């Protein structure tokens, strides 16, 4: 799949997803955009899901996942399965930008609902997240870094994330990646950005 823009989609339910799902070993999604989509998700099916981009195998390359919103509810208070705006549960995410996505809890115990919700990139298993920029995402999770990332730190390679300290020795911690105009949703990098050669 290439050069597809998904915008203003809406989904709801136990397996609600509002974007792309790559599951085949030779699967490839490239130069695609998921923007301004919404999802209402119930966390009760025991699966780790990517709401706007899910890579189980194969590759997502040069994609933009920005300005999406997911409302999370939980029917099982003991539920601990993680989910994310973007999830790599195997496979590779490379040269992507994940920015200004929002995950928040709802219901009688909103904090409980959102505690495992990562608004940025969740990298599980043998996944690789390479040369990817993760910035300005927001989560109601009590996990201190779940606004930007979750999973295994070693799965992030040469990436830049909106964190106080680098995820690991190959990555950058950035508070201002140098977008052309993020307020107007222009997520191109200006010349000289600290992320330009990351």
C-alpha positions in Angstrom: 0.0 0.0 0.0 1.5 3.4 -0.9 0.5 7.0 -1.1 -2.8 6.7 0.7 -4.2 9.4 3.0 -6.7 8.4 5.6 -8.3 11.3 7.3 -11.4 11.9 9.5 -12.2 8.2 9.8 -14.1 7.0 12.9 -14.2 3.6 14.5 -15.5 2.1 17.7 -15.7 -1.3 19.5 -13.6 -4.0 21.1 -11.2 -4.1 18.2 -11.6 -0.6 17.0 -8.8 0.6 14.7 -8.8 3.7 12.6 -5.8 3.2 10.4 -3.6 0.6 8.7 -2.7 -3.0 9.7 0.4 -4.7 8.3 0.6 -8.4 9.1 2.3 -10.2 6.3 6.1 -10.8 6.4 6.5 -9.1 3.1 3.9 -6.5 3.7 4.8 -2.9 3.0 3.0 0.4 3.7 4.9 3.4 2.5 4.3 7.1 2.1 0.9 6.9 3.8 -0.8 9.4 6.2 -3.3 8.8 9.1 -4.5 12.2 10.2 -7.4 13.5 12.3 -9.0 10.1 12.8 -10.9 9.1 15.9 -11.5 5.7 17.7 -13.4 4.6 20.7 -11.7 1.4 22.0 -12.7 -1.1 24.6 -9.8 -2.9 26.2 -11.2 -6.3 26.9 -10.1 -8.7 24.2 -6.6 -9.6 25.5 -4.7 -8.3 22.5 -2.1 -5.6 22.0 -3.5 -3.3 19.3 -2.3 -0.4 17.3 -5.2 2.0 16.9 -4.0 4.0 13.9 -1.0 1.9 12.7 -0.4 -1.7 13.7 2.7 -3.6 12.3 2.8 -7.3 13.2 5.2 -8.2 10.4 6.5 -6.4 7.3 7.4 -2.7 7.2 5.8 0.7 7.6 8.1 3.3 5.9 7.9 7.0 5.5 4.5 7.3 7.0 2.9 10.2 9.0 0.6 9.4 11.9 -0.6 12.7 13.4 -3.4 14.5 15.2 -5.5 11.4 15.9 -7.6 10.8 19.1 -8.6 7.6 20.8 -11.0 7.3 23.7 -10.3 4.2 25.8 -12.7 2.4 28.1 -12.2 -0.9 30.0 -14.8 -3.5 30.8 -12.3 -5.5 32.9 -10.7 -3.6 35.7 -7.9 -6.2 35.9 -7.1 -5.7 32.2 -3.4 -5.0 31.6 -3.0 -5.4 27.9 -1.2 -2.5 26.3 -2.3 -0.6 23.3 -0.9 2.3 21.4 -1.7 4.9 18.7 1.1 3.1 16.8 2.2 -0.5 17.7 5.0 -2.6 16.3 4.5 -6.1 17.6 7.1 -7.5 15.3 8.1 -6.0 11.9 9.7 -2.6 11.3 8.7 1.0 11.5 11.2 3.2 9.7 11.5 6.9 8.8 8.0 7.7 10.2 6.7 10.7 12.1 4.2 10.1 15.0 3.0 13.4 16.5 0.2 15.0 18.5 -1.8 11.9 18.9 -4.0 11.7 22.0 -5.1 8.7 24.1 -7.4 9.3 27.0 -9.6 7.2 29.4 -13.3 7.4 29.9 -15.9 5.9 32.1 -16.2 5.6 35.9 -12.5 5.0 36.2 -10.9 6.9 33.4 -7.4 6.6 34.8 -7.8 2.8 35.0 -9.0 2.7 31.5 -6.0 4.6 30.1 -3.2 3.2 32.2 -1.9 1.0 29.5 -2.6 3.4 26.6 0.5 4.7 24.8 -0.1 7.7 22.6 3.1 7.4 20.7 4.9 4.2 19.6 4.6 0.9 21.5 7.4 -1.5 20.4 6.9 -5.1 21.5 8.6 -8.4 20.8 11.3 -8.3 18.1 10.0 -5.0 16.6 12.4 -2.4 15.3 11.5 1.3 15.2 14.2 3.0 13.1 14.9 6.7 12.3 11.5 7.6 13.6 10.4 10.9 15.2 7.9 10.7 18.1 6.8 14.0 19.5 4.0 15.9 21.2 1.7 12.9 21.9 -0.4 12.9 25.0 -1.7 10.0 27.2 -3.7 9.8 30.4 -1.6 6.7 31.4 0.1 6.7 34.8 3.1 5.3 33.1 5.5 8.2 32.9 6.8 7.7 29.4 3.6 6.3 27.7 2.8 9.7 26.1 5.6 9.0 23.7 6.8 5.4 23.9 6.3 2.0 25.4 7.5 -1.6 25.2 11.2 -2.4 24.9 13.8 0.5 24.8 16.2 -1.6 22.7 13.6 -1.8 19.9 14.1 1.9 19.2 17.1 2.6 16.9 18.5 6.0 15.9 15.1 7.6 16.6 14.2 10.9 18.2 11.6 11.1 21.0 10.0 13.8 23.0 11.5 12.6 26.3 13.6 14.2 29.1 16.4 11.6 28.6 17.2 9.5 25.5 15.4 6.1 25.4 18.8 4.5 24.8 22.3 5.4 23.5 21.3 5.4 19.8 18.3 7.8 20.3 17.9 11.5 20.8 15.7 13.3 23.4 14.0 16.2 21.6 11.6 18.9 22.8 11.7 20.9 19.6 12.3 18.7 16.5 12.1 21.8 14.2 8.9 21.3 12.2 8.2 23.9 9.5 4.9 24.8 11.3 3.4 22.2 13.6 0.6 24.5 14.7 -0.6 24.5 11.0 0.1 20.7 10.8 3.2 21.1 8.6 5.4 18.3 10.0 8.2 18.7 7.5 11.6 19.4 9.1 13.4 22.7 8.6 16.9 22.7 7.3 19.3 22.3 10.3 16.8 20.4 12.5 18.4 18.3 15.2 16.5 15.4 13.7 17.6 15.9 10.2 20.3 13.3 10.2 19.1 11.1 13.0 
